[in-house]
Amino acid sequence: MMWTIIFPVLNERLRLENGITRTVEYLREIGFEDYEILIVDNGSEDETPQIAKALCERFEKVRYERISVRGVGAAFRRGVEVSRGGVVGYMDIDLSTNIKHLGEAIRLFETREDIEYINGSRFARESDTRGRKWYRRITSQGLLILLKVFLRMRSTDAICGFTFVRRETALSLIGQSSDDNGWFYMIEFLLRAERSGVKILDYPVEWQEDYNTTVKVFRTIGNYLVQIARLWKEFYL
């Protein structure tokens, strides 16, 4: 079964080449060839487009797609829309989630037909999370509490940056979800999968904090609160 691996990127000139090269080399090491890597650029203003195009010339299975709006949610939706794989998902370009889990996910989808969705988790009991800054640990745990209390989320993590779904299931969930462009879109995507009865594997991962992240933590939190209120009204009122 073919896989589409989406990398949403925004001003990633410092990490793009390393992330794509490491992924291609890893897939070669495990002997997996039925894949495409899709770089979805959501508004970069640095050298990201030039680096991405050079990577497409270097690696035949790498494609580049640019969209006019910013946000991981918008990039993910576009990636699924133009994907060719039977399994589609996304990873963070910094590869904070240990890349060995990509091979594990491939094997699981090949051997477990019942699994529709793999959700990487930094907070499962068996997970190994390193280098997490204290304030980001607090905000992440606070978000989880809100999601579990108000939206009854069952998964142990919402936005690890490692998600893979069978394409037909992904398209169905996109049809149910909002047009939010930011990170919260991935949370909503997971919540709607839970409410739809999708078979989700909550998967413990090894995860390393990236101190060069471009995520604006406190601005993101404010948006999350607004979006949680929106979904609570939709789900329960």
Contacts in CASP RR format, 6 or more apart in sequence:
PFRMAT RR
TARGET T0000
AUTHOR 0000-0000-0000
METHOD contacts of the structure
MODEL  1
MMWTIIFPVLNERLRLENGITRTVEYLREIGFEDYEILIVDNGSEDETPQ
IAKALCERFEKVRYERISVRGVGAAFRRGVEVSRGGVVGYMDIDLSTNIK
HLGEAIRLFETREDIEYINGSRFARESDTRGRKWYRRITSQGLLILLKVF
LRMRSTDAICGFTFVRRETALSLIGQSSDDNGWFYMIEFLLRAERSGVKI
LDYPVEWQEDYNTTVKVFRTIGNYLVQIARLWKEFYL
1 34 0 8 1.000
1 85 0 8 1.000
1 86 0 8 1.000
1 87 0 8 1.000
1 109 0 8 1.000
1 110 0 8 1.000
2 34 0 8 1.000
2 35 0 8 1.000
2 36 0 8 1.000
2 84 0 8 1.000
2 85 0 8 1.000
2 86 0 8 1.000
2 87 0 8 1.000
3 32 0 8 1.000
3 34 0 8 1.000
3 35 0 8 1.000
3 36 0 8 1.000
3 85 0 8 1.000
3 86 0 8 1.000
3 87 0 8 1.000
3 88 0 8 1.000
3 106 0 8 1.000
3 164 0 8 1.000
4 35 0 8 1.000
4 36 0 8 1.000
4 38 0 8 1.000
4 79 0 8 1.000
4 80 0 8 1.000
4 83 0 8 1.000
4 84 0 8 1.000
4 85 0 8 1.000
4 86 0 8 1.000
4 87 0 8 1.000
4 88 0 8 1.000
4 89 0 8 1.000
4 167 0 8 1.000
5 23 0 8 1.000
5 35 0 8 1.000
5 36 0 8 1.000
5 37 0 8 1.000
5 38 0 8 1.000
5 89 0 8 1.000
5 90 0 8 1.000
5 91 0 8 1.000
5 102 0 8 1.000
6 38 0 8 1.000
6 40 0 8 1.000
6 75 0 8 1.000
6 76 0 8 1.000
6 79 0 8 1.000
6 80 0 8 1.000
6 83 0 8 1.000
6 88 0 8 1.000
6 89 0 8 1.000
6 90 0 8 1.000
6 91 0 8 1.000
7 16 0 8 1.000
7 19 0 8 1.000
7 20 0 8 1.000
7 37 0 8 1.000
7 38 0 8 1.000
7 39 0 8 1.000
7 40 0 8 1.000
7 90 0 8 1.000
7 91 0 8 1.000
7 92 0 8 1.000
7 93 0 8 1.000
8 40 0 8 1.000
8 42 0 8 1.000
8 71 0 8 1.000
8 72 0 8 1.000
8 73 0 8 1.000
8 75 0 8 1.000
8 76 0 8 1.000
8 90 0 8 1.000
8 93 0 8 1.000
9 16 0 8 1.000
9 39 0 8 1.000
9 40 0 8 1.000
9 41 0 8 1.000
9 42 0 8 1.000
9 44 0 8 1.000
9 48 0 8 1.000
9 52 0 8 1.000
9 75 0 8 1.000
9 93 0 8 1.000
10 41 0 8 1.000
10 42 0 8 1.000
10 43 0 8 1.000
10 44 0 8 1.000
10 48 0 8 1.000
10 70 0 8 1.000
10 71 0 8 1.000
10 214 0 8 1.000
11 43 0 8 1.000
11 44 0 8 1.000
11 45 0 8 1.000
11 46 0 8 1.000
11 48 0 8 1.000
11 214 0 8 1.000
12 44 0 8 1.000
12 46 0 8 1.000
12 48 0 8 1.000
12 93 0 8 1.000
12 214 0 8 1.000
13 44 0 8 1.000
13 46 0 8 1.000
13 47 0 8 1.000
13 48 0 8 1.000
13 51 0 8 1.000
14 212 0 8 1.000
15 93 0 8 1.000
15 94 0 8 1.000
15 212 0 8 1.000
16 39 0 8 1.000
16 48 0 8 1.000
16 51 0 8 1.000
16 52 0 8 1.000
16 55 0 8 1.000
16 93 0 8 1.000
17 51 0 8 1.000
17 54 0 8 1.000
17 55 0 8 1.000
19 93 0 8 1.000
19 94 0 8 1.000
19 95 0 8 1.000
20 37 0 8 1.000
20 39 0 8 1.000
20 55 0 8 1.000
20 59 0 8 1.000
20 62 0 8 1.000
20 93 0 8 1.000
21 55 0 8 1.000
22 95 0 8 1.000
22 99 0 8 1.000
23 37 0 8 1.000
23 91 0 8 1.000
23 95 0 8 1.000
23 99 0 8 1.000
23 102 0 8 1.000
24 37 0 8 1.000
24 59 0 8 1.000
24 61 0 8 1.000
24 62 0 8 1.000
26 99 0 8 1.000
26 100 0 8 1.000
26 102 0 8 1.000
26 103 0 8 1.000
27 33 0 8 1.000
27 35 0 8 1.000
27 102 0 8 1.000
30 103 0 8 1.000
30 106 0 8 1.000
32 103 0 8 1.000
32 106 0 8 1.000
35 61 0 8 1.000
36 61 0 8 1.000
36 62 0 8 1.000
36 63 0 8 1.000
36 83 0 8 1.000
36 84 0 8 1.000
36 85 0 8 1.000
37 59 0 8 1.000
37 61 0 8 1.000
37 62 0 8 1.000
37 63 0 8 1.000
38 62 0 8 1.000
38 63 0 8 1.000
38 64 0 8 1.000
38 65 0 8 1.000
38 79 0 8 1.000
38 82 0 8 1.000
38 83 0 8 1.000
39 52 0 8 1.000
39 55 0 8 1.000
39 56 0 8 1.000
39 62 0 8 1.000
39 63 0 8 1.000
39 64 0 8 1.000
39 65 0 8 1.000
40 65 0 8 1.000
40 66 0 8 1.000
40 67 0 8 1.000
40 75 0 8 1.000
40 76 0 8 1.000
40 78 0 8 1.000
40 79 0 8 1.000
41 48 0 8 1.000
41 49 0 8 1.000
41 52 0 8 1.000
41 64 0 8 1.000
41 65 0 8 1.000
41 66 0 8 1.000
41 67 0 8 1.000
41 75 0 8 1.000
42 66 0 8 1.000
42 67 0 8 1.000
42 69 0 8 1.000
42 70 0 8 1.000
42 71 0 8 1.000
42 72 0 8 1.000
42 74 0 8 1.000
42 75 0 8 1.000
42 181 0 8 1.000
43 66 0 8 1.000
43 67 0 8 1.000
43 68 0 8 1.000
43 69 0 8 1.000
43 70 0 8 1.000
49 64 0 8 1.000
49 66 0 8 1.000
52 64 0 8 1.000
53 64 0 8 1.000
55 62 0 8 1.000
55 64 0 8 1.000
56 62 0 8 1.000
56 63 0 8 1.000
56 64 0 8 1.000
65 78 0 8 1.000
65 79 0 8 1.000
65 82 0 8 1.000
67 74 0 8 1.000
67 75 0 8 1.000
67 78 0 8 1.000
69 181 0 8 1.000
70 181 0 8 1.000
70 182 0 8 1.000
71 181 0 8 1.000
71 182 0 8 1.000
71 183 0 8 1.000
72 90 0 8 1.000
72 181 0 8 1.000
72 182 0 8 1.000
72 183 0 8 1.000
72 185 0 8 1.000
72 186 0 8 1.000
73 180 0 8 1.000
73 181 0 8 1.000
73 182 0 8 1.000
73 183 0 8 1.000
73 185 0 8 1.000
73 186 0 8 1.000
74 181 0 8 1.000
74 182 0 8 1.000
74 185 0 8 1.000
75 90 0 8 1.000
76 89 0 8 1.000
76 90 0 8 1.000
76 185 0 8 1.000
76 186 0 8 1.000
76 189 0 8 1.000
77 174 0 8 1.000
77 185 0 8 1.000
79 88 0 8 1.000
80 88 0 8 1.000
80 89 0 8 1.000
80 167 0 8 1.000
80 170 0 8 1.000
80 171 0 8 1.000
80 174 0 8 1.000
83 167 0 8 1.000
85 167 0 8 1.000
86 166 0 8 1.000
86 167 0 8 1.000
86 168 0 8 1.000
87 109 0 8 1.000
87 164 0 8 1.000
87 165 0 8 1.000
87 166 0 8 1.000
87 167 0 8 1.000
88 164 0 8 1.000
88 165 0 8 1.000
88 166 0 8 1.000
88 167 0 8 1.000
88 170 0 8 1.000
89 163 0 8 1.000
89 164 0 8 1.000
89 165 0 8 1.000
89 170 0 8 1.000
90 161 0 8 1.000
90 163 0 8 1.000
91 97 0 8 1.000
91 102 0 8 1.000
91 161 0 8 1.000
91 162 0 8 1.000
92 161 0 8 1.000
92 162 0 8 1.000
92 210 0 8 1.000
94 210 0 8 1.000
94 212 0 8 1.000
94 213 0 8 1.000
96 161 0 8 1.000
96 207 0 8 1.000
96 208 0 8 1.000
96 209 0 8 1.000
96 210 0 8 1.000
97 120 0 8 1.000
97 160 0 8 1.000
97 161 0 8 1.000
97 162 0 8 1.000
97 205 0 8 1.000
97 206 0 8 1.000
97 207 0 8 1.000
98 205 0 8 1.000
98 206 0 8 1.000
98 207 0 8 1.000
98 208 0 8 1.000
100 206 0 8 1.000
101 120 0 8 1.000
101 162 0 8 1.000
101 203 0 8 1.000
101 205 0 8 1.000
101 206 0 8 1.000
104 203 0 8 1.000
105 118 0 8 1.000
105 164 0 8 1.000
105 203 0 8 1.000
108 115 0 8 1.000
108 118 0 8 1.000
108 201 0 8 1.000
109 115 0 8 1.000
109 118 0 8 1.000
109 164 0 8 1.000
109 166 0 8 1.000
112 201 0 8 1.000
114 199 0 8 1.000
115 199 0 8 1.000
115 201 0 8 1.000
116 165 0 8 1.000
116 166 0 8 1.000
116 169 0 8 1.000
116 193 0 8 1.000
116 198 0 8 1.000
116 199 0 8 1.000
116 200 0 8 1.000
117 163 0 8 1.000
117 164 0 8 1.000
117 165 0 8 1.000
117 166 0 8 1.000
117 169 0 8 1.000
117 193 0 8 1.000
117 198 0 8 1.000
117 199 0 8 1.000
117 200 0 8 1.000
117 201 0 8 1.000
118 162 0 8 1.000
118 163 0 8 1.000
118 164 0 8 1.000
118 165 0 8 1.000
118 200 0 8 1.000
118 201 0 8 1.000
118 203 0 8 1.000
119 155 0 8 1.000
119 157 0 8 1.000
119 160 0 8 1.000
119 162 0 8 1.000
119 163 0 8 1.000
119 190 0 8 1.000
119 200 0 8 1.000
119 201 0 8 1.000
119 202 0 8 1.000
119 203 0 8 1.000
120 157 0 8 1.000
120 160 0 8 1.000
120 161 0 8 1.000
120 162 0 8 1.000
120 163 0 8 1.000
120 202 0 8 1.000
120 203 0 8 1.000
120 204 0 8 1.000
120 205 0 8 1.000
121 127 0 8 1.000
121 155 0 8 1.000
121 156 0 8 1.000
121 157 0 8 1.000
121 160 0 8 1.000
121 202 0 8 1.000
121 203 0 8 1.000
121 204 0 8 1.000
121 205 0 8 1.000
122 129 0 8 1.000
122 132 0 8 1.000
122 140 0 8 1.000
122 157 0 8 1.000
122 160 0 8 1.000
122 205 0 8 1.000
122 207 0 8 1.000
123 129 0 8 1.000
123 140 0 8 1.000
123 141 0 8 1.000
123 144 0 8 1.000
123 156 0 8 1.000
123 157 0 8 1.000
124 156 0 8 1.000
124 157 0 8 1.000
124 202 0 8 1.000
124 203 0 8 1.000
124 204 0 8 1.000
124 205 0 8 1.000
125 204 0 8 1.000
126 204 0 8 1.000
127 204 0 8 1.000
127 205 0 8 1.000
127 206 0 8 1.000
127 207 0 8 1.000
128 204 0 8 1.000
128 205 0 8 1.000
128 206 0 8 1.000
128 207 0 8 1.000
129 206 0 8 1.000
129 207 0 8 1.000
129 209 0 8 1.000
130 206 0 8 1.000
130 207 0 8 1.000
130 208 0 8 1.000
130 209 0 8 1.000
131 208 0 8 1.000
131 209 0 8 1.000
132 140 0 8 1.000
132 209 0 8 1.000
133 209 0 8 1.000
133 211 0 8 1.000
135 217 0 8 1.000
136 209 0 8 1.000
136 217 0 8 1.000
139 217 0 8 1.000
139 221 0 8 1.000
143 158 0 8 1.000
143 221 0 8 1.000
143 224 0 8 1.000
144 153 0 8 1.000
144 156 0 8 1.000
144 157 0 8 1.000
144 158 0 8 1.000
146 224 0 8 1.000
146 225 0 8 1.000
146 228 0 8 1.000
147 153 0 8 1.000
147 158 0 8 1.000
147 187 0 8 1.000
147 191 0 8 1.000
147 228 0 8 1.000
150 228 0 8 1.000
150 232 0 8 1.000
151 191 0 8 1.000
151 228 0 8 1.000
151 231 0 8 1.000
151 232 0 8 1.000
151 235 0 8 1.000
153 190 0 8 1.000
153 191 0 8 1.000
153 194 0 8 1.000
154 194 0 8 1.000
154 202 0 8 1.000
155 190 0 8 1.000
155 194 0 8 1.000
155 200 0 8 1.000
155 202 0 8 1.000
156 202 0 8 1.000
157 202 0 8 1.000
158 186 0 8 1.000
158 187 0 8 1.000
158 190 0 8 1.000
159 183 0 8 1.000
159 186 0 8 1.000
159 187 0 8 1.000
160 205 0 8 1.000
160 207 0 8 1.000
161 186 0 8 1.000
162 203 0 8 1.000
162 205 0 8 1.000
163 186 0 8 1.000
163 189 0 8 1.000
163 190 0 8 1.000
165 173 0 8 1.000
165 193 0 8 1.000
169 193 0 8 1.000
169 198 0 8 1.000
172 196 0 8 1.000
173 189 0 8 1.000
173 192 0 8 1.000
173 193 0 8 1.000
173 196 0 8 1.000
173 198 0 8 1.000
174 189 0 8 1.000
176 192 0 8 1.000
176 196 0 8 1.000
177 185 0 8 1.000
177 188 0 8 1.000
177 189 0 8 1.000
177 192 0 8 1.000
178 185 0 8 1.000
178 188 0 8 1.000
178 230 0 8 1.000
180 188 0 8 1.000
180 227 0 8 1.000
182 223 0 8 1.000
183 215 0 8 1.000
183 220 0 8 1.000
183 223 0 8 1.000
183 224 0 8 1.000
184 223 0 8 1.000
184 224 0 8 1.000
184 227 0 8 1.000
187 224 0 8 1.000
187 227 0 8 1.000
188 227 0 8 1.000
188 231 0 8 1.000
190 200 0 8 1.000
191 231 0 8 1.000
193 200 0 8 1.000
194 200 0 8 1.000
195 235 0 8 1.000
END
